[in-house]
């Protein structure tokens, strides 16, 4: 385990215990989430090392690396996934020819294939060998295992995406610095993250599925991610809510809390979360943040 003594966003050493959460997916172990007294950033601490975290991904419940539609839950997930993939693709630059896009954490490649079908030159990064092989074999997409791969030597991209990936990355500052290097001036990066300031997060508290300890190392608020990215030369442009995520997260949270998937209640909580975000505080369960590389 790695114990951090300083906040990775503001470097403060004033860290307080915020919450104890269980890994409901694999190990059933408890993990601490600490909060920085100075900037409010929250992170899992101590956290598994790079070499030790693999076992916490070892679950058939980790459905973002599969295409299975077996069972109602998987069927709903994969159906909604198809809708969200198209909406994400529409965010990418479309005002010029020969666009090059990099998706970090591309999984089995469905998003990149959607981009490829629409004339975008695509590349992927995926550390899971099994998922990467599906992307390569099914969609003929070039996939590397790391953004630090020699594959990207002298390459520059018009846009880069990280769909629920940044919260998993150990070397967060080194990775953002590399992303800055890979992105063209004026290029955009799209980062999707869970938001612990949403209604569903506050309702479910330690049972909120998007804490997802220990594989979620970092737990961002709107303020935190904007501050962190600005430190690396990115300008914040806008956000886009991921409205389906509140239902998915609420359904998992219900299962963690009550040992069964309550579809009706999770739909109610997810709807309340979205309505509250839309009309009151803008705190959606998951958010896409769009940043531009400064000149």
Order of alpha helices (4+ residues) and beta strands (2+ residues): beta-beta-beta-alpha-beta-alpha-beta-alpha-beta-beta-alpha-beta-alpha-beta-alpha-beta-alpha-alpha-beta
